[in-house]
């Protein structure tokens, strides 16, 4: 198939491992932009293989689709990231990953102790969260979310 004909949605699905319905969904989210051939069928650029691969990787990093769309929208002409673009993008993602790593480390290190959830069911909670002081920070497991117990 000549490159000018583009990839069918089925071919793109086979190349990326995504379901056709997922590709259509990503299209509705503005992450890829196919064109239509004279017969009205969607056609995709080969670069969309890389764009969709980036979407899958970014989701594993914990980025939401709006965040991914924002990153991809920063590329000229909706093209696939070049090595220089990827370097810039990866530097931006590094801070996001560092935050996730910090949260996971807190979870790992504090999972067996008081996490500031307000249940007060563990003996340690009486020491770290007396009278559920963590509730002043908001709802949820406040200490795992980054708030520090008062001394």
C-alpha positions in Angstrom: 0.0 0.0 0.0 1.5 3.4 -0.9 2.0 5.7 2.0 -0.2 8.3 0.3 -3.2 6.0 0.8 -2.7 5.9 4.6 -3.6 3.1 7.0 -7.0 1.8 7.5 -8.4 1.7 11.0 -8.0 -2.1 11.0 -4.4 -1.8 10.0 -3.8 0.8 12.7 -5.5 -1.4 15.3 -3.2 -4.4 14.3 -0.1 -2.3 14.5 -0.9 -0.7 17.8 -2.7 -3.5 19.5 -5.6 -1.3 20.3 -9.3 -2.1 19.6 -10.9 -0.2 16.7 -13.3 1.3 19.2 -10.4 2.6 21.3 -8.9 4.3 18.2 -12.3 5.9 17.4 -12.5 7.1 21.0 -9.0 8.6 20.8 -10.1 10.3 17.6 -13.1 11.9 19.4 -10.7 13.0 22.1 -8.6 14.9 19.5 -5.5 12.7 20.0 -5.4 11.6 16.3 -6.9 13.2 13.2 -7.6 10.8 10.3 -8.8 11.9 6.9 -11.4 10.2 4.7 -10.6 8.6 1.4 -12.9 9.1 -1.7 -14.9 6.1 -0.4 -15.5 7.7 3.0 -13.2 5.4 4.9 -11.0 6.7 7.7 -7.3 6.8 6.8 -4.4 7.3 9.3 -0.9 8.5 8.9 1.9 6.0 9.8 2.9 8.7 12.4 -0.4 7.9 14.2 1.2 4.5 15.3 3.7 6.5 17.3 1.2 9.0 18.6 -1.0 6.2 19.9 2.0 4.4 21.4 2.8 7.6 23.2 -0.8 7.8 24.4 -0.6 4.3 25.8 2.8 5.0 27.5 1.6 8.3 28.9 -1.5 6.6 30.4 0.8 4.1 32.1 2.6 7.2 33.6 -0.7 8.3 35.0 -1.5 11.1 32.7 -5.1 11.8 31.8 -6.3 12.1 28.3 -6.7 15.9 28.6 -3.1 16.1 29.8 -2.0 13.9 26.9 -3.9 16.0 24.5 -2.3 19.1 25.8 1.2 17.6 25.4 0.4 16.5 21.8 -1.2 19.8 21.0 2.1 21.5 21.7 3.6 19.8 18.6 3.5 21.8 15.4 0.9 20.6 12.8 -0.2 17.7 15.1 2.9 15.8 14.1 4.6 12.9 15.9 7.3 14.0 18.4 10.8 14.2 17.0 13.7 13.1 19.3 14.1 16.8 20.3 10.4 17.0 21.0 10.5 13.8 23.0 13.4 15.2 25.1 11.3 18.3 25.9 8.2 16.2 26.6 10.0 13.7 28.8 11.5 16.5 30.9 8.0 17.8 31.5 6.8 14.3 32.4 9.7 13.8 34.8 8.2 16.0 37.5 4.8 14.2 37.1 6.6 10.8 37.5 8.6 12.1 40.5 5.4 13.0 42.2 3.9 9.6 41.5 7.0 7.9 42.8 7.0 9.9 46.0 3.3 9.0 46.5 4.0 5.3 45.9 6.9 5.4 48.3 4.8 7.0 51.0 2.1 4.4 50.4 4.7 1.6 50.7 6.3 3.0 53.8 3.2 3.9 55.6 0.6 1.3 54.5 0.9 -0.6 57.8 0.5 2.6 60.0 -1.8 5.5 60.3 -2.5 7.0 56.9 -4.7 9.9 58.2 -8.0 8.5 56.8 -10.0 9.2 60.0 -10.9 5.6 60.9 -8.8 5.7 64.1 -8.8 1.9 64.2 -5.1 1.4 64.7 -3.2 2.1 68.0 -0.7 4.2 66.0 -3.6 6.5 64.9 -3.9 7.8 68.5 -0.3 9.0 68.2 -0.2 10.3 64.7 -3.8 11.4 64.2 -5.4 12.1 67.7 -9.0 13.2 67.5 -8.7 12.8 63.7 -6.8 16.1 63.2 -6.1 15.0 59.6 -9.7 15.9 58.7 -8.7 19.5 58.8 -6.7 18.9 55.6 -9.7 17.5 53.7 -11.1 14.0 52.9 -9.2 10.9 52.1 -5.9 9.3 53.4 -4.3 12.7 54.0 -0.9 11.5 55.2 -0.5 9.3 52.1 -1.6 12.2 49.9 1.3 14.3 51.2 0.0 16.1 54.3 2.3 15.8 57.3 1.0 14.9 60.8 1.1 17.7 63.2 3.8 17.4 65.8 
